[in-house]
Amino acid sequence: MSISRLIQMGTAGVSAGGGGVVWTDPDIANASYDSVSFDLNLAANIRGMFFKPDGTKLYLSHDVAATDNVKEYTMSTAWDISTLNNTSNFGTTTQTSTPNGIFFKPDGYAFYLVDTGNDRVLEYSLSTAWDVSTASYSSNAFTTTGETDPRSVYFKEDGTKMYVVGTASDNVIQYNLSTAWDITTASSQATFSVASQSTFPAQISFNPTGTKMYLTMYSVVITGDIFEYDLSTAWDISSASYNSVSYSDATLTSPVTHAFKSDGSKAYFVDDTDIIYQYST
């Protein structure tokens, strides 16, 4: 489960998961860099980021023609990126050499990967929860109707809705899954354009109640790195509107993905230089 996943699991003053963690919506407009970073030394092309709920593991998708496309890191101190250690890897080149956004099912026994080059979302199964070295392709795939350059995928907590954002249409596309978590049952429901903010939306996440959406915009020419949107009807993209809240920092040359700490107090960005940066929100 990513931090964006945990955004779904609680509202301000409400427990967001095990251990009594309480989520408070991040104050995006007033975020500040903590002067904390970690260089992944992967020669660029990190495209997706996902945290385990307890902050002890981080997963990255690496868009390169290599064998280790999904990388698993452990943190000896939860949420402390300075303690990152690469422990497992999984290759996806049989299915895709262009993996982008990554998203885990809440139980850790499956993850979903955006195959940008073939306009698909792919599903992988794990025989051991949260251990990518035990992953295998499930043969389930979904072609992203309405988007020919998908970059990020996100699911509603119950697995009945899937959201994809991409750079061909500059739209967020909402899909209904008639069978929860089964991407082969997805059908398009609604779309929302973010072209007024950027022509390269790269990462999507939502708040706990589905009334706010966050988008990382991958570009060096726009005036913000992450943008916030309101949904007047929860989880309904057709009711979304940009609320003029955004954040930009000169430290981030061109951010490609974001995640939040489980209590909403920290934000993490991966820059196109493959450095992870930490911010207080």
N, C-alpha and C positions, 0 to 999 in steps of 0.2 A: 504494500500500500504506500503510495507517495504522500508527500505532505499535502499536495493539492487534494488527495483523497481524504485526508483528515479534516480538511476544511469542511467537507460535507458532514462530518460526524459530530459537530457541535456548534452551537452559537455562543456568543459572549455570555459567560457565566454558566455554561452548560458543559458537562463532561464530554470530551471528544474521543474517548476510548478508554482502554484499560489503564490502571494506575492512577485514576482520578485526574487525568490531564484535562485542563479547561481551556477551551479555545476562545480567543478574542480576535475579532476581525483586524487584520493588519492595517495600519495607517500608512498606506502607500505614499501619499503625498509628502509625508514627513520622514521617510526612511533615511537612514544615515549609515554610511560605510563603517564597519567595525575595525577596519585595518587588519582583517583576518582573511587569508587566502591560502590556496593550495594549488601548486602547479602539478597537473596530471602527467606532463611530459609525454603526451601522446601524439604530437605533431599535428594538432588540430583535428577538426571534424567530429567532435563530440556533438551529438544532436538531441539526446534525450536524457533525463535524469529522474530518478525515482528513489525515495527513501522508504525503508522499512519503518513501520509505525513507531517502534521504540527508539529509532535513531541510531541503531547499532550497525545498520547496513545501508549501503548506497549502491545503486545500479545505474550504469551509464550505457547508452547505445553509441557505438563508434562507427561512423559512416566511412569505412575504408574497405578496399579490396583485400581483406585479410581474414584470418580464421577466428579471431577473438572479437566478435562484433558486439557482444553483450558482456560487460565487465562488472563483476561483483567486488565491492570493497567492504571491509569491516572497519569499525571505529572502536578502538579500545575504550574511549570515552564517548558516550552517546552524544551525537550532534556536534562533536568537535572534529571539524574537517582536518585539523592539523594531525590527527591520529589515523588518517586513512591508510589502509593497506590492501592492495589488490590480492584477493585470495582465490577467486575462481573466474573462469571465462567460458563463454559459449559461442560457437560459430554459427552464423546464419547464412553463409554465402550460398548454400544449396538452395535456399529460398529467395534470398535477397542480398545484394551487395550494397544496398543503400538504406540501411535501417535508420529510422529517425525516432519519433516519439516512442516511449515505452511506458507501459502501465500494468501494474500487478493486480490480480484479483485479491480481495481482502484476506483470503485464507493462505495466500502465498503459493498455491499449487498451480497457478497459471499466470502467464504474462502475455500481453498483447503488444505487438510491434508494428509500427508503420513502415511499410515497404514503399518508399517514395517512388522508386524507379518504375514500379509496376502498378502504382495507384491502388494499393491494397492495405488492409489491416490483417495481420497474421496472428494466429494463436499458438502458444507453446504450453506444454504441460511439464510440470516438475514432479518427480516422484518423491522428492524430499522438499518440503515447503521452504521457500526462500533460498534454495541452493541451486544456482543456475548450472552447476556442473552436472546436475541430474535432469536437465531440460531435454525435451524432444519436441519436434514439430508435430502438432496434432492433426495436420492436414486441413484444418479449418482456415478459410480465408474469405475476406469480403472485399469486393471492389468498391471503392469509394465513389459512388455515383454522385455527380455534381462537382467533383474535385479531382483534377488530374495531376496535382502536385501536393499530395497530403504531407503534413509535417508533424502533427501531434494528434493524439487520441486521448479521450477521457471518458469515464463511465460514471453514471449515477450509482449511488451506493448499493442499490438493489439489483444492478445489472440489467435494468430494463430500458435504459437509454444510453446511447453512445454519441459522443461529440467529436467531430473531426474538423481541424482547421488546416488550410493549405494556401499556397501562394498563386495558384492558377486563377481561382475565383475570388480570393481574398474574402472568403466567406467562412463562417462557422456553420457547419451542417449538423443538424440533429437527426438521429436515427432512433426508431423504436425497435426493440428486440422482443419479438413475441415469446421467445424463450430466453429467460434471463441468462446473460453471459454467453449465449450462443450467437456469435457474430454472423453465422450463416442465415439467421432469421431476421437480420436487420433490414429495415425499410426506411427511406427518407421521410422525415416529418416536416422540417422547417429549416430555413436558412436565415443568416444574419450577416450583413456585410460590415467588414471593419476597414474597408478601403480608404475611408476618410482619415484613419489614423496611420495606416501603413499598408504597403503592398507586399509585405513579407511577414505575415503572422506565423510565429514559430512554435509557441507553446501555449496551451490552454489549461485553466483550472477554474474551479468554482468554490464558492463558500458553502458552509454546511447546509443551509436551507435552500440552496439553488437560486438565491436572489441576487448574487453577485458573481461576476465572471472576471477573470484576470487573464491578460494576454501579453506574452513577451513578443516584442517586435524586433526581428533580426534585420537591422539596417543601420548604417552609419549616417544616414541623411535625415532621419526623422527626429523629432524633438522629445521622444520618450523611449524608455527601455521597457516599461511595463505599464499597461493601461487597465483601468477598472471600468466595468460596465454594470448597470442595474438591470434586473429582470423584474418587471412588475408582476408577472406570473412565474412562480418558481419552476425552474427547469425548462421553461418555454423560451427558446431562442427568439421566436418571433416577437416576444415582448421586450427584447433587450434594447438598451440605449446607452450611449457613451455618457458618463456622468462628469466628464472633464477632469477626472482624477488620474494623474499619471506620475511617474517618477523617472528621472534621468540622472545619471552620474557619469562624470568624465572618466572614472576608473574603468567603466565598461565600454570597451571599444565597439563591440557588436554582440550583444547577448543572444544566446540561442535557446536557452531553457531556464526555467525557474522552479523553485520549490519552497515551501514554508515549513518551519519547525512546527511540531504538533500543537503547540499552544499559540501559534500565530505571532510570536515575539521576534522571530528571525526569518529572514528571506535569504535564499541561496541562489546565485546566478552562475551559470557557466558561460564564459566568454568564448568567442571564436578562437581565442589563443589557447583554449583548453585549461584555463585557470578558473577555479571555483572561488567566488567571492561571497563573503557573509555580510549581511546588513541587519540592523535593528529596525523593526517596524512598529 
